[in-house]
Amino acid sequence: MTLDDPREELAAFLRHRRAQVSPEQVGLPRSGGRRVPGLRREELAIVAGVSPDHYQRIEQGRVRPSAQVLDAIATALALDDVERAHLHTLAENLRAPLAIRPGARRSDPKMRGLKDLLESFSGPAFALNHCRDVLAWNRLGAALVTDFASLPAQDRNMVWLMLTDPRMRDLYADWRTGAQEQVAMLRRAGGQHPGDPRIERLVGRLGTASPEFVQWWPDRRVHEKTAGTKTLNHPVIGPITLDFHVLRPAATPDIELFVYYPTTPEARNLLLELARRSPTASRAPAP
């Protein structure tokens, strides 16, 4: 499996979203003889206020649609904010030759300061790049999820771990939702970093290692995390529910910091117990 070229990425995303919207949802009558679910091209064009020919050329990647037209299509398809931004990104990728942005790596000198920052948090904390590679973590983060330092570098990736490590299925109370979100975040990253060889390699590896990835990747779902709540069934301390926020340092915009924290006395005590019983949890190795 792999990412498609920018034209096919845009076309496939629009086709998939069209298939999820019925004529009745947009106020159109349902006609007979429909061979595919969802809206036809010409029906979406009517709702978006563009000519059928122009929409067809957009879906085929033969024109560069304006932001206004893209917003009209996004509204017609009832895209959420993340999906709308993804549509704009896919269209923008048609405008110029692919320029692969380097992104954050484990050996980046800026990572040394981030590792110290993560250790300053009292709760579990991780630093991830756009590929979902786990670049750094604090001791409590390793104790909560897994000893990242003991894993091969190429396996320190949250999409890979969620889909291929059986322990994650036991650890995360709602494993399926979490795993699907990881796939959707990787799909979004593929649109933001077209042609990135690290994403290409990861998609290829997952395509041979995970039946769930093969099933979910064609859905072209995109997702972004900003905050939330996570429940884990930890093998040492038992069930624990933590809130988290995702922070994006201005100096390293390609990096997301996932910071977990307790909101109840019970969760706070469980984290203290985890820290007490996991004194040797490894921090991220220095570059």
N, C-alpha and C positions, 0 to 999 in steps of 0.2 A: 504494500500500500504506500501511497505517497500523496503529497499535495499536488493539486492541478495547477496548470499555468494560470496567470491572472484572469484571462478571458473566461476560461472554463470555471474557475472559482466563482466569479460573478454570476455566470449563467446558471450554474448548479445551485447557488444560494437562492437566486430568484425563483427558479423552477420549484425548488423544495418548499419555499414559503408560499408560492401560488397554490401548491397542492394542499396546503393546510387551511385555505380560506374558501368557504363555500359561496356561491352566488348570493344566497339568502343573507349571509352575514354582511354583505355590502349593499344590500337593497336591490339586487338584480333578480329577475325571475330565473328559475332553473329550466333550461331547455332540455329536450330529449336528445338521445343519441350521444351522450357524453362518454368518451372512451377513457378519460382520466379524471381523478378526483380534483376538486378545487376549481380555481378560476382558470379560464383560458387566457391566452395572451391578450386577445382583443378586449375581453371583459376587464382585465386589470388596467388596460390602457384607458378605457372609458372612465373607470373610477378615478384613476390618477390624473385625468385631464390631458392626456397626450395622444397623439395619433397612434393607431395600431402599428403602422410601419416604423415609427420612431421607437416605440417600445421594443419591437422585435429586434431592431438594430442595437438597442441598449443591452438586451439580454444576450445577444450574440457577441457583445464586446466590440462592435464595429463603430460606435460613436462614444464620445466623452460627454456623458450627461451633466447638466448643470446641477448645482446644489439644490436649487428649487425643485427640479424634476425628481431628483433622488428623494427629497423630503416628501413629495407628493406620492411617490411609489411606496415609501416607507409607511406613510399614513394609510394608504389603501390596504396595505398588507398587515396593518395593526402591529408593526414592529415595536418592541420596547426600546428604551434608550440605548442599551448595549447593542442590540441588533441593528438599530438605525446607524449608529456610529460604525459598525462593522460594514454595512452596505457602503457608506461613504469611503471607508478605507479600501474596499475592494475596487471601487470605481477609480479612486485615486491611483491605484496600482497600474491602471491602464495608461496613465499619462506619461510615464517615463520609463526607461529601462530599469530593470531591477537593480537596486542599490542595497546591498546587504549591510545592515547596521551591525557593528561588532557585538554590542550587548555586553553585559557583565559576565565575567568569568571568575572561577575560583582563584586564579592567580592575580587578579586585578589588585594593585597596591591599595586601592580604596577599601578593599575587603577587610584589611587588618583593623581599621578603625571600627568597621561595622561589627566585627566579632566582639570587640570590647564593649560596644554599645549593647549588643544582645545580652552579654553577661550582666549588664547593669539592670536588666529587667528582673523583677522578682518572680515573674511567671514564665512559662515556656515561651520561647521565641525562636523564629526561624527567618532566614533571608533567602528568597527565591528570585531567580531571574525569569525572563519571559518564557523560557523553555520549560519552566517548572523545575529546574535543577535546584536542589537544596545547596546553596553556596555556603551557608554558615548557620550555626545554631548555638544555643546555650546548653548548659548541662541539664537543666530541667526539661528542655525541649527534647533532648536525646532520651531522657528517662521516660518521657511521656509517650513518644511515638516509636523510636527505634534507635539503636546505636549507629547513627549515620557513619561515624568514622570507621566502623568495621566493614562497611559495604564497599564494593568496587566503585570507583568514581562515577562510572557511567550509569550505575544503578541508584545513585543518590538523586532521584527524580521522583516527584510526588505522583505524577501520572503513572510512571513505571511501577512504583511501589504499590499504589492502590489497586492496580490491575493484575499484578503478577505475584505479589507477596501474600500468601494465604493468611499471615498474621494480621494483615490490615482488615480482612473481612471479619475477623473476630474482634478487632480493636474498635472499629467504628460502628456505633449502634445503627446508623443508617448508611451502611456501606454503599449501597447501590446509588443513592442520591449523590453522595460524596464522589464516587468514582465517575459518574456521569458529568458532574460539574468539572472535574479535572480534565476530562476529554474536551468539554466545551471551552474551557480556558485555553487549552492547547490549540484548538481550532481558531479561536480569536487571535492568538499569538501568531498563527500562520498567516493570517491576513495582515497583521501589523508588520511582520518581518518576512515578506515574500522571498523565497529562494534561500532562506537560512538553512545551511547544511545540517546544523544540529537538530532542527525540527524535522528535517527530512529523514535523518538517521533514526530519530526516536519513533517517528510514525512507522518507518519500515520495521523496526524491532517489535513494536507493539502489534503490528499486523500479523506477525508470525507467532507471537507469544500469548496473545489474549483474544479469545473468542468474543468477549464483550466489546473490546475495542473495534473489532471487525464489524460488529452489529451497530455500534453507536456512532462511529466516525462518519458514515454517510448521512446521518441526520443533520449535519452542518449546524448544530446548535452552538451558540456562543454564549459565554457567561463571564461575568466579572464579579469578584468578591471585594467588598469594602468593609463589612462587619457581619457578625452573626453569632450563633451559639452552636457549640459542638458537644455531643455526648459520646464518651468513649467508655468501653468496657475494659478497663486496664487490668492486666494479669496480676499486678502487685497490689493495687489499692482498690480494685473493684470499679463500679460505675462512677463516673465523674462528669459533671456538666460545667463547661467553661464558656465564657464569652470571648470574642476576639475582635480585634480591629486590624485592618491592613493599612500600613503606613508606607508612604512613598517618599523617601528622602530626596530633597531637591538636588543634591550633589550627585546622586546616582538614580536617575529617574527610571532606569530599566530594572531596578531592584524593588521588590515588595517585602516589607517586614510584617510578618504575621505574629502578632503579640496576643497571647492568651492570658486571661486573668479571671479569678474567681469572683462571683457576685453574691455568694452565700457563705455563711460560716462553715457549713459542711464541706463545700468545695475548697475553701481556704485550708481547712484542717487536712483534707486529703492531699493537697499539694505539699503541705509541710511533711506529711507522712512519706510521700513519694521522695522528697528531697532527703529525708533521713535514711530511707531504705535504699537509696541509689547514690551513695556518695562518690562512686567512681565513674558515673556517667561521663562519657567523653565529650569534650567541646570540639568545635571544628578545628582541624589541623591548620597551622599557620601556612601561608603560601610559601 
